[in-house]
Structure formats: C-alpha cells, structure tokens
C-alpha cells in the first residue's frame, strides 16, 4: 500500500511538472505580446508624400500605403527623426533633401572655393550643406562628412577661427553631456562626437556635432593652432 501511495505521488508530481512546462511558454507569449505590438503608422499622406516616395524608390502615387509608411518609418528611425510614425512631413523631407545635397558634394566639396586654399591644413565647415572636411591647400585630406551645427537661436558663428584647446574626454558642465574628442575653436564651440544622429533636428547648441568615427579622425588630423573656416547658413535658421 505504501508503495502504491508513493507511486501515485510520483505520478501526480510528474503530471504537475509536465503541465507547468506546457503552461510556461503560453504565459511567456502572453506577457511578451504587448511589447511586440506593431508600431503606429500614420495612415495619412503627408505634404511631401511624392518627394519622399521618389527618394525611397517607392511607387510615386502620392498616396500613403502600409509599405510606404514602413519605409518612411525606417528612414526616420535611422536618422533620429521623431515622432517616427511614417508621415511624410517637412522635417523628414528636409533631412532627405539635405542628404541629397551632401551626396552631390562628392569628392570635390570645395568646388566653389568657399574655404581658403592658402592656409595649409584647415578644417572647413559649410553650414548651408551641413558638411565639413579637412583640406591642405587645395588637396582634400578627409571628408566631406555630415555634421549637425547650431539650431535656430544658437547658430554656429561664421568666420575664420583657430583651434585653441583640445580635450579628448570633455564633459559639458553646461549641458551635462559627454563631448568626446572636443576641439574648441570659437569660445564654447567645438568639433565633437555626439551619441545622437547628426541629421536629427533642430540642431546643436552651437557646436559642430559629428559621428564618432569622424570626430576621431579629426582628432588625429588636427592640432591646436590649426585653422577653421565656417560659412553659410544652416537650413531653418
């Protein structure tokens, strides 16, 4: 009799373990479902729908579709545009237009000779195209690379500058953020790496924000005393 009770207990325990093993995945799926819900897509066509469709290589019909929205959302997410709901609005089209302009610069960004070619090693900053590069005389050394400059009301100041102080691991006591590979050339304005997207609006507080790899390269190429030339006007300022 004792053996029979023990066997019964073992069988009941095994059944409970099996039931738990079956129930556990169901519970996990139920818990994870809300997090996996599809992100919101704006069903409306934006004012720049056709331009955005053409830029992304989509059928150009001016009508919003699910595939249109997903493609636009992908671009917005990659470029740090919020809200990333797939709406073809002015900010999204503005970033696309800017990337087109930057691509058009190719490997001859100083074709208009806006950046001096008689200074030797110099860092050039074109606010209008949101581009920067390093040249030595007329020879392109590095770039052009996309940058994010000062927003409206905090514009990056134009003119001839010089790098006067460098701090590889600088911390902003004003904005309480890291500014890696900082090279200051105009008061509190510096080249430095940023964690966010260099295309995301509205812009910096005056600094020339760069992608990490580009800021590192500038750090290796430039030194205190090197010239910096800034000109143009950032779109939207």
Residue pairs with C-beta under 8 A, 6 or more apart in sequence:
39 73
39 84
39 85
40 85
41 66
41 69
41 70
41 73
41 85
41 86
42 64
42 69
42 85
42 86
42 87
43 64
43 69
44 64
44 87
45 62
45 63
45 64
45 88
46 52
46 64
46 87
46 88
46 89
46 92
47 88
47 89
47 90
48 88
48 89
48 90
48 92
48 93
49 62
49 63
49 64
49 68
49 88
50 60
50 61
50 62
51 88
51 93
51 96
52 58
52 72
52 88
52 92
52 93
52 96
53 59
53 60
53 61
53 62
53 68
53 88
54 60
55 96
55 100
56 71
56 72
56 75
58 67
58 68
58 71
64 86
64 88
68 86
68 88
69 85
69 86
70 86
71 86
72 86
72 87
72 88
72 92
73 84
73 85
73 86
75 81
75 92
75 96
76 82
76 84
76 85
76 86
76 92
77 84
78 197
79 95
79 197
79 199
79 200
80 196
80 197
80 199
80 200
81 91
81 92
81 95
81 199
81 200
81 201
82 200
91 201
94 201
94 235
94 236
95 199
95 201
98 129
98 130
98 199
98 235
99 146
99 199
101 129
102 129
102 130
102 131
102 144
102 146
105 129
105 131
105 144
107 140
108 140
109 124
109 126
109 129
109 131
109 133
109 140
109 143
109 144
110 117
110 124
110 133
110 135
110 138
110 140
114 124
114 126
114 231
114 232
115 122
115 124
115 126
115 133
115 135
115 229
115 231
116 122
116 160
116 227
116 229
117 135
117 137
117 138
118 137
119 137
119 227
119 229
120 136
120 137
120 227
121 134
121 135
121 136
121 141
121 221
121 222
121 226
121 227
122 134
122 135
122 136
122 226
122 227
122 228
122 229
123 132
123 133
123 134
123 163
123 185
123 191
123 218
123 222
123 226
123 227
123 228
123 229
124 132
124 133
124 134
124 135
124 228
124 229
125 131
125 132
125 147
125 149
125 156
125 208
125 228
125 229
125 230
125 231
126 132
126 144
126 231
126 232
127 149
127 155
127 156
127 158
127 230
127 231
127 232
127 233
127 234
128 231
128 232
128 233
128 234
128 235
129 232
130 146
130 147
130 148
130 149
130 198
130 234
130 235
131 143
131 144
131 145
131 146
131 147
132 143
132 144
132 145
132 147
132 191
132 208
132 210
132 214
133 140
133 141
133 142
133 143
133 144
133 145
134 140
134 141
134 142
134 143
134 218
134 221
134 222
135 141
141 221
142 217
142 218
142 221
143 214
145 210
145 211
145 214
146 198
146 199
146 211
147 198
147 208
147 209
147 210
147 214
148 194
148 197
148 198
148 199
148 200
148 203
148 204
148 208
148 209
149 155
149 156
149 203
149 204
149 206
149 207
149 208
149 209
149 234
150 156
150 189
150 203
150 204
150 205
150 206
150 207
150 234
150 237
151 201
151 202
151 203
151 204
151 205
151 234
151 236
151 237
152 202
152 203
152 236
152 237
153 237
154 203
154 204
154 205
154 206
155 206
155 233
155 234
155 237
156 186
156 189
156 204
156 206
156 207
156 208
156 230
156 234
157 186
157 189
157 206
157 230
158 230
158 231
158 232
159 229
159 230
159 231
160 227
160 228
160 229
161 185
161 186
161 227
161 228
161 229
161 230
162 185
162 225
162 226
162 227
162 228
163 183
163 184
163 185
163 222
163 223
163 224
163 225
163 226
163 228
164 184
164 185
164 224
164 225
165 183
165 184
165 224
166 182
166 183
166 184
166 219
166 223
166 224
167 179
167 182
167 184
168 180
168 181
168 182
168 219
169 178
169 180
170 178
170 179
170 180
170 182
170 190
170 192
171 177
171 178
171 179
172 178
172 179
174 188
175 205
178 195
179 190
179 192
179 193
179 207
180 192
180 193
180 212
180 215
181 191
181 192
181 193
181 210
181 215
181 216
181 218
181 219
182 190
182 191
182 192
183 190
183 191
183 192
183 218
183 219
183 222
184 190
185 191
185 228
186 228
186 230
188 206
188 207
189 206
189 207
189 208
190 207
190 208
191 207
191 208
191 210
191 215
191 218
191 222
192 207
192 208
192 209
192 210
192 215
193 209
193 210
193 211
193 212
193 214
193 215
193 216
194 204
194 209
194 210
194 211
196 209
198 209
198 210
198 211
201 236
202 236
203 234
203 236
203 237
210 218
